[in-house]
Amino acid sequence: MKEHRKRPLIGIAGHGYDVPRPFGTLPVHGAPRTYATAVRASGGLPVIVPPGAGVELLDVLDGLVLTGGGDIDPARYGGRPGSAIDVDPARDDDEIELVRAAAAAGVPVLGACRGLQVLVVAFGGTLRTDVDHQHPAAGHAVTTAPGSIVGTLIGAAATTSALHHQAVEDPGPTWVPTAWAGDGVIEAVEPRIPGWPVLGVQWHPEMSWNEWPHDPTGPAIFGWLVATAEKRSTRTPVPS
């Protein structure tokens, strides 16, 4: 028998949406394909996690990605009613439950854009909905905290994608802000919880493998997730 290392299995949190078809509307569970591309390009094996199944799948996953998307319901964090757009309370419920379970299990997590916001709201933080950071062509510059995970990965400053109008107001007791845009908006958070490898970024690193919009940070960010998840992956004996 010889030892064979499997590529780490990275769950991508899927959500429900409707696809118009000639015969009517088709309900679908899925996620933008850029996330699967990013995981594969970084050495992991991507799997879409259907809503409601994530908590039970955590014991077989080596890592987890929380994706971008619509706003989180302001009712979740005491925000102003009607200030958010494209709200999906069922998705909020599912992803908040999933990330709390991932924290308890110590599963490595990357939260991108909305994913960062889910991390914050799940542990008592709040958001704001008045941010004008929707610049798909130019992106914007961010600066990072010395000694942070994100700073180690992308350097003291970098130009990242900018596609959000909702952002962190108060990160709450669980998170330390570790990157900021020029106007002071929090662009990355890292945990105070010891032993939980997790990173939230307000931009879209999965777009590194996308022609436009594009983001240059993907290899570093997804490389970190896959390398961290690999430490959890199992070794499977196979016939020699």
N, C-alpha and C positions, 0 to 999 in steps of 0.2 A: 504494500500500500504506500502511496505517496501523498503528501499534503498538497491541497489545492486551495488557494485563496480566492474566494468569490469576490466579484466587484460589489461594493457596498450598494445595498438596495435603498434608494431614496424615494420616499413617498411625496407626491405632489398633491396637495389638498385640492380635490376637485369640487365643483359646485354645479348647481342646476341652472340650466337656461333652456330657452326654446329656440329651435331652428325652423324657419319657414321652409316647407317642402311643397311640391305640387299637390300632394294629397292632403295637406293640412299642416299643423304645427307638430313638430317632433320634439318631445322632451328629452334632454340630453344631460348626462353628467360628464364633466370634462374640465380642462384647463388649457390656456394658450399653449401651443406646441413649442414656443420658444423656451419654456421651462424644461421640457423633456430634452430638447436639443442641448441646453446648457449643462444638464446633468450628465448626459452621454459624453459630451465633449470634454468634460472634466474627469471622466473615468468612472462614473457611477452608472447604475442601472435604474432608470426612472420607472415608476409605477403610479398611475393615477389612483388616488384614494377617494372612493365615492363618499358623498356626504352620509354621515351616520355610521360609517364603518371604520373610521380612523382610529378610535380608541382601542378597538379590538385588534387592530393590525399593528399597533405599536411594538408588540413583542417580536415581530418579524422584520420590522423596519430598522435600518441603521441610521437614517436621517430623515428629515422632513422639511419641505418647503411650503411656506404660506405665500400665496401669490397675490398679485395686484387685483384690482377690481373696483366695484362701487363703494360708496361711503358706508361707514358703520353707523347704525341707527343712533342718533344723539340721545335717545332714551337710555342707552346703555351706560352713558357716562355723565348724565345730567346736563347735556347740551341743549341748545335752543331748538325747539321743535320746528321742523320745516327747513332747517338750515343745510341739510344734507341732500344729496341726489343719488339716484340709482341704489336705493337702500333695499337690502334683502335680509330681513330679520332672521329667517331660517338659517341662512348662511352664517350670520353672526353667531347664532346659538351653537352651530356645529363647530365652527373654528375656535371659538372661545373654549368650549369643552375639550376640544382636541389639544390645544396648546397647554391647557392646565394639566392634562394627563401626560403630555410629553415632558413637562417640567418635573412631574412626580417620578417619571421613569428615567429621567436624564437623557432623553433622546436629543441628539443635536438638531437644532432648528435654524433655518434661515428664513426671515420674514422680509419680503420685498414690497415696498410701497404700502398698500393696504395691509400686507402681512405684518409690517412693523406696527401699524396702528392696532391690529388685533392683539399683538403681544402686549402693548401698553394698556389697552382697555381691559384685557383679561385679568390684569393684576392691579386694577384700581386707578389707572391713569386717565387723563382726559385729553380731548382733541379740540382743535379749532377748525373752522371751515371757511376762513377768509384769506387763504394763502394763494397768491397768484404765482404759482410755480408750474405753469403749463407752457413749456418752451421746448417742443419736441426737436427742433432743428439745432438750437444752440446749446441746450442744457444749461447747467449753471455750475459755478465753482463751489466746492465744499472744503472746509478745513477740518482736520481731525485732531483728536486729543493725543498728546504724546503718550506712548506706552499702551495705547488701546489696541484691540484686535484689528479694528478697521484701519487704524493708522499704520499698523504693521503691514497690512495687506495692500493698501493703495497709496501710502505715503502721507506726508504732512498736508498735502492739498491735491485735489484732482477735480477735473470737470466731469460731472455725472449727468445722466438723463434727468429731466425735470418734467413730470407729467402728473402733478397732483395739486389739488386745491385744499385738501384736508391734511392736517399735520398735528404733531404732538403739541399740546398746550402745557400739561403737567405730566411728566413721566411716571409719577407715583413712586412708591417706596421700593419697587423691585428693580428699576432701571436707572442706569447712569448714561446721560447723553455723552456721545463720543465723537460727533461730527455736526457741523453747523453750516448752513448757507450764509451768504454775505449779509442777509437781513436778520440773522440770528435764529432762523427757524431750525429746529432740531432735525438733523438728517441721518442720524444713526443712534442706536441705543445698544447697550450691553448689560448683562445681568449682574445684580448684586448676589444672586443665589449661587453659592459655591457648588462646583461640580456639575453645573448645567451648561454645556457649550451651546451658546445661542447668540445670534447676531441679527439685529434688525436694521435695515437700510431703507431710506425713504425714496430711493431711486430704483431703477430697473436693470440690475446687472445681467439679467437673462438676455438683454438686447445686444450683448456683445456679438452674438452670432446672427444678428439681424442687420440688413443693409441700412435700413432707415425706418424708424428712429434707431439710433445706435448708442451704445454705452460701452466705454472702454474697460470697465472694472470687472466684467464677468469672469475671466479666467482666474483672477485672484480670489474673488468672493466665492464662486462655486468651487474653486479648487480647495479653499479652506473647508467648505462644508463636506466635500467628498473625503478629504484627508481625515477630517475629524470623525466622520461616520465610519471610515474604514477601521478605526480602532474598535468599533462595536461589531464589525462583521465577523462571521464565524469561519472556521476552517473545516472543510468537508473532506474526509478521506475518500479517495477514489482508487480504483484498481490500478496497480503499476503495470 
